[in-house]
Amino acid sequence: MQSFVTRVLGPGGEPMAGAMHMALEFLDGHSTGELLERVGTRIEAVPRIQPIDKKALQDSYGGKQTEACDDLLAGRGMFYITEQGRLFLDCTSGHYQMLWGYNDPALSEALAEGVRAGIVWDNHANVPQWPVKQLGHRLVEAANPPGETDPLDTVLVGCCTGSVACEAALKIVLVCAERRGKGGGPPVMVVLDGNYHGTTVFGQYLRGMWTQHVKDLDVVAVQPNDAEELRGVFERYGRRIAGFWAEPIMMNREVIVVETPYLQLARKLCTESGALMVMDEIQTCFWQSEIFAYRTLGFVPDLVVAGKGMTAGFHPLAAVVYKSRLDVLAQYDAINTNGSAPLPSYMALCNMDTIQAQGARIVSAGTRYMDGMGTLAGEFPDVLQDTRGRQHMMGVKFKQVDAAIAFHRRLLEAGLWTRVHAYHAGHSTVLTKLGLAADEQIVDFVVEKFRSLLKEE
């Protein structure tokens, strides 16, 4: 009898499964150093397959692609092999969520152990299994500095993705603003220009979309790190401001780091005006031993949104952690059909345990990467405007958009999977988000590859 893998994957599924197996054997049978030497090359030990096309997918994900597909065949750790046998080093952690790379062996074993122990995949939210409740406690613990007198002590865990969690946080802010009183006009959301906020209608409205459909909610976008502008906005709108939203690192706006004094000022202005401060940590949560990036910045927000890397890529999971007095939503005001998510919650707990056990090494590797990438702008001033980011999240901004696009293409040819921000006017940044599995060998390899390719510019 055929296995599920070969039975359900359709015509070509059996040779594809065989190629996947041989790709994993190659990845597992070679050291990090040996794999780095082969990055960008075709692995002859992996048979070529005839990949399935993308015609059933939407256009934005290749639905009309005419050239032969060469998508991911199999991955392990930070490396993956494509359908045509090319070896890549993933420098963006999948879609920015896979902290430990592909199918980390320790987390894979933890997953199997959890299932054997009786942890269910999912169940109704009204009867949460132990891991869901434990994750709530651990997130509260991570969200607050020791001795915090006004803690974030409530967690909304019924969210599958960061978009749903952002929408839930937005609803909380709006309900609280309505109860407080409008202050002479529609509520105002103050956002950083370039924040993402997810893909719901309201979330996208905060970044300038669907304006013809949303009424009685004003959005004021301010430039990150412009303290004078921020003070002026709070002076102008006062108690009409319902909330201030910020990401510690703006991964969707060329990896801009929002400066600590600016965020501390925002906290002060929110307190004075009665507005709620929301930290969107979908991109940054779980990428440091403190779990939340704001924890080292000297303030506590009113709400923090978590997502992306929470389960290290096992299953989408997101949450909102907030102060109990803001617990204003009814039970079904902000949920999704993945009701309770015990197994993903368990994987999030395993992820937190792994992060804290490797905290010192994570900091060391992140600092090494930040320092290494940080030297590039000074070495290549004719090509680069600057380098920006923090720890594992780094970007290289080019002076010319075309140069950024061309450099990104050359990185792909060399076997480094990165992204380029060039889809908005003035954007010209090559983006990386190295997985926490990156060791000194990987860090130095990436920095040196950037350097060697820049020398050829």
LINJODA-V656582 format. One record per residue. N is the residue number from 0. OMEGA is omega in whole degrees, -180 to 180 (999 if undefined). Layout:
N/OMEGA
N/OMEGA
This chain:
0/179
1/174
2/176
3/-176
4/-177
5/-178
6/-171
7/-177
8/171
9/180
10/-178
11/-177
12/-177
13/176
14/177
15/179
16/177
17/178
18/176
19/-179
20/-179
21/176
22/179
23/177
24/179
25/-178
26/-179
27/-175
28/-179
29/179
30/177
31/-180
32/179
33/178
34/180
35/179
36/-177
37/-178
38/180
39/-179
40/175
41/-179
42/-174
43/-179
44/-180
45/-178
46/174
47/177
48/174
49/-175
50/174
51/-178
52/-176
53/-172
54/-179
55/-179
56/179
57/-175
58/-175
59/176
60/171
61/-177
62/-180
63/180
64/-177
65/180
66/-178
67/-179
68/173
69/-177
70/-176
71/175
72/-180
73/-180
74/174
75/-177
76/-178
77/-178
78/171
79/178
80/-176
81/-180
82/178
83/170
84/178
85/180
86/180
87/167
88/-177
89/-178
90/178
91/179
92/-178
93/173
94/176
95/-174
96/-171
97/-172
98/-175
99/177
100/-174
101/172
102/178
103/-175
104/-178
105/179
106/176
107/178
108/177
109/177
110/180
111/179
112/179
113/178
114/179
115/-179
116/178
117/177
118/-176
119/-180
120/-177
121/178
122/-179
123/-176
124/-178
125/-179
126/-176
127/177
128/-173
129/-176
130/180
131/-180
132/179
133/178
134/177
135/179
136/-178
137/178
138/176
139/179
140/-178
141/-173
142/-171
143/172
144/180
145/177
146/-180
147/-176
148/178
149/-167
150/165
151/-169
152/-179
153/-176
154/170
155/-175
156/-178
157/-178
158/-180
159/-176
160/177
161/178
162/179
163/180
164/176
165/179
166/178
167/179
168/178
169/178
170/178
171/-179
172/-179
173/179
174/180
175/178
176/179
177/180
178/-179
179/-175
180/-171
181/179
182/175
183/179
184/179
185/177
186/-178
187/170
188/176
189/-176
190/173
191/-180
192/-178
193/172
194/-174
195/175
196/177
197/-170
198/174
199/-179
200/-180
201/180
202/179
203/175
204/180
205/176
206/167
207/180
208/175
209/-176
210/-179
211/-175
212/-177
213/-179
214/174
215/171
216/-179
217/178
218/177
219/179
220/179
221/179
222/180
223/174
224/175
225/-174
226/-179
227/178
228/-179
229/177
230/-179
231/179
232/180
233/176
234/-177
235/-171
236/173
237/-175
238/172
239/-178
240/179
241/-177
242/174
243/-177
244/178
245/169
246/178
247/174
248/-174
249/-175
250/179
251/171
252/171
253/172
254/177
255/175
256/177
257/-170
258/-177
259/179
260/180
261/179
262/176
263/175
264/179
265/178
266/-180
267/-178
268/177
269/179
270/-178
271/-176
272/-177
273/178
274/178
275/179
276/-179
277/174
278/177
279/-178
280/178
281/-179
282/-169
283/-177
284/178
285/179
286/176
287/-175
288/177
289/-178
290/179
291/-176
292/-176
293/-174
294/-180
295/-171
296/171
297/175
298/176
299/178
300/175
301/177
302/172
303/-180
304/-179
305/179
306/178
307/-171
308/-173
309/-180
310/179
311/176
312/-179
313/-176
314/178
315/177
316/-179
317/-177
318/170
319/177
320/-173
321/-179
322/-170
323/179
324/178
325/-178
326/-168
327/-178
328/174
329/-170
330/-175
331/178
332/-176
333/177
334/171
335/-173
336/167
337/-163
338/-170
339/173
340/179
341/-178
342/173
343/178
344/177
345/179
346/175
347/177
348/176
349/178
350/179
351/179
352/180
353/179
354/-177
355/178
356/-177
357/-174
358/-177
359/180
360/179
361/180
362/-179
363/-179
364/-180
365/178
366/178
367/180
368/-180
369/180
370/-179
371/179
372/-177
373/180
374/-170
375/-178
376/178
377/180
378/-175
379/-175
380/-180
381/-175
382/-173
383/174
384/177
385/167
386/-175
387/179
388/-180
389/176
390/-174
391/-177
392/-175
393/176
394/178
395/-177
396/179
397/178
398/-179
399/180
400/-179
401/180
402/178
403/-180
404/-180
405/180
406/176
407/180
408/180
409/175
410/178
411/178
412/180
413/177
414/176
415/179
416/177
417/175
418/177
419/175
420/-179
421/-175
422/171
423/-180
424/178
425/180
426/-178
427/-173
428/171
429/-169
430/172
431/173
432/-174
433/176
434/179
435/176
436/-176
437/175
438/-177
439/180
440/-178
441/179
442/-178
443/179
444/-178
445/-179
446/-178
447/177
448/175
449/-177
450/-176
451/179
452/177
453/178
454/-180
455/-179
456/999
